Amino acid sequence: MKTTLITIAMAMALAVATRAADVTVKISDVHICCKSCVKGANAAVATVDGAKADVSEDDGTVTITGPDTTTVQKAADALVAAGFFGTSGDPSIKISSDTGVKGANVKTMTITGLHLCCGKCVSAVHKTVAAVPGVTGDTATKGAKSFDVTGDFNDKDVMDALQKAGLTGKVTD
């Protein structure tokens, strides 16, 4: 009986110690406007074994937890790959801002992979890109895998504005 109690106590202590070793990062300023955005962010993080997300529509945050920094970084990368963007609360977890832009003036650019699950996401894109000097229009629609931005503008300015709005994607040639 004494051995069983000691074994149980040791197992519980090990479980607590293992749980305490989890790594957590809060990513803020993410475009989370609806339940579909919450579902999309959770689904992106869930593609990484051992990672889980707590997504808040109320404050635009995604808190990622995993057993180690490598797992949490992979989950943050998966979130960005799903078209979400934000600011990491932990300097060891990097949010990639690589979008493929060249910092050049262009008349048209195609953006792929940006999260467009609902009308609010589409409205956010329209409003954001319209505020960039030289942009005259965009073709973003709900559920689109890609869309075009047109006008005479700097490609980096468009992607910087989208990332500031909590969204991201990749520029294709």
C-alpha positions in Angstrom: 0.0 0.0 0.0 2.8 2.4 0.9 4.7 1.6 -2.3 1.5 2.2 -4.3 1.0 5.6 -2.7 4.6 6.6 -3.3 4.3 5.5 -6.9 1.1 7.5 -7.4 2.7 10.6 -5.7 5.8 10.3 -8.0 3.6 10.0 -11.1 1.6 13.0 -10.1 4.8 15.0 -9.4 6.2 14.0 -12.8 3.0 15.0 -14.5 3.1 18.4 -12.8 6.7 18.9 -13.7 6.1 17.9 -17.3 3.1 20.3 -17.6 5.2 23.1 -16.1 7.7 22.6 -18.8 5.2 23.6 -21.5 6.1 26.6 -23.7 3.4 29.2 -24.3 3.3 32.2 -26.6 0.6 34.8 -27.0 0.3 36.2 -30.5 -1.6 39.5 -30.5 -3.0 41.8 -33.2 -4.3 38.8 -35.2 -7.4 39.3 -37.5 -10.0 37.2 -35.7 -13.4 38.6 -36.6 -15.7 35.6 -36.4 -16.2 32.0 -35.3 -14.8 30.8 -38.7 -11.6 32.7 -38.0 -11.4 31.1 -34.6 -12.0 27.7 -36.3 -9.4 28.4 -39.0 -6.7 29.5 -36.5 -7.4 26.4 -34.3 -7.2 24.1 -37.3 -3.9 25.6 -38.4 -2.3 25.1 -35.0 -3.8 21.6 -34.7 -1.8 20.5 -37.7 1.3 20.5 -35.4 1.5 17.4 -33.1 1.6 18.5 -29.5 0.5 22.1 -30.1 -2.8 23.6 -29.1 -4.3 27.0 -29.4 -6.6 29.3 -27.4 -8.0 31.7 -29.9 -9.8 34.9 -28.7 -12.2 36.7 -31.1 -12.7 39.3 -28.4 -9.1 40.6 -28.3 -7.6 39.2 -31.5 -5.1 36.9 -29.8 -3.9 33.3 -30.4 -2.2 31.7 -27.5 -0.2 28.6 -28.6 1.0 26.0 -26.1 3.3 23.1 -26.8 5.8 20.8 -25.1 8.8 22.8 -26.4 9.9 25.9 -28.3 10.3 24.0 -31.5 6.7 22.7 -31.5 5.4 26.2 -30.6 7.4 27.7 -33.4 6.1 25.2 -35.9 2.5 26.0 -34.8 3.2 29.8 -35.2 4.5 29.0 -38.7 1.3 27.0 -39.4 -0.8 29.9 -38.3 1.0 32.3 -40.7 0.8 29.7 -43.5 -3.0 29.8 -42.9 -3.1 33.5 -43.6 -3.1 34.9 -40.1 -0.5 37.4 -38.8 0.4 39.0 -35.5 3.0 40.0 -32.9 4.7 37.4 -30.8 4.9 38.0 -27.1 8.0 35.9 -26.8 11.2 36.9 -28.7 12.2 33.3 -29.2 9.1 32.6 -31.3 9.3 34.4 -34.6 6.4 35.4 -36.8 7.6 35.2 -40.3 6.8 38.3 -42.4 8.2 36.8 -45.6 5.6 37.4 -48.3 7.7 37.3 -51.4 7.4 41.1 -52.1 10.3 42.8 -53.8 9.7 46.4 -52.6 8.9 47.4 -56.2 6.2 49.5 -57.8 3.8 47.3 -59.6 0.4 47.6 -61.4 -1.0 44.3 -60.4 -0.1 41.7 -57.8 -1.7 38.4 -56.9 -1.8 37.4 -53.2 -2.4 33.7 -52.2 -3.1 32.0 -48.9 -4.6 35.0 -47.1 -7.4 34.0 -44.7 -10.8 35.1 -46.3 -13.4 33.0 -44.4 -16.2 35.6 -44.3 -17.5 39.0 -45.4 -15.8 40.7 -42.5 -12.4 39.3 -43.6 -13.1 40.5 -47.2 -14.2 43.9 -45.9 -11.0 44.2 -43.8 -8.9 43.4 -46.9 -10.8 45.9 -49.1 -10.4 48.7 -46.5 -6.8 47.9 -45.8 -5.5 47.7 -49.4 -7.7 50.7 -50.5 -5.8 52.9 -47.9 -2.4 52.1 -49.7 -1.4 54.9 -52.0 -1.9 54.0 -55.6 -4.2 51.0 -55.1 -7.3 51.3 -57.2 -9.0 48.0 -56.5 -8.8 44.3 -55.4 -10.7 41.1 -56.2 -10.8 39.6 -52.8 -13.9 37.5 -52.2 -15.1 35.1 -49.4 -13.3 31.8 -49.5 -10.9 32.9 -52.3 -7.6 31.1 -52.4 -6.1 34.1 -54.2 -7.0 37.6 -55.3 -5.5 40.5 -57.3 -4.6 44.0 -56.2 -4.5 46.6 -59.0 -3.3 50.2 -59.4 0.2 51.7 -59.4 1.6 51.0 -56.0 4.5 49.5 -54.0 4.0 45.8 -53.4 5.7 45.9 -49.9 3.3 48.7 -48.8 0.3 46.5 -49.5 1.7 43.5 -47.6 2.9 45.6 -44.7 -0.7 47.1 -44.5 -2.3 43.6 -44.5 0.1 42.3 -41.9 -0.6 45.4 -39.7 -4.3 44.4 -40.0 -3.5 40.9 -38.8 -3.5 39.1 -42.2 -0.9 37.7 -44.4 -0.3 35.8 -47.6 2.3 35.3 -50.3 2.8 37.2 -53.5 2.9 35.2 -56.7 4.4 36.3 -60.0 
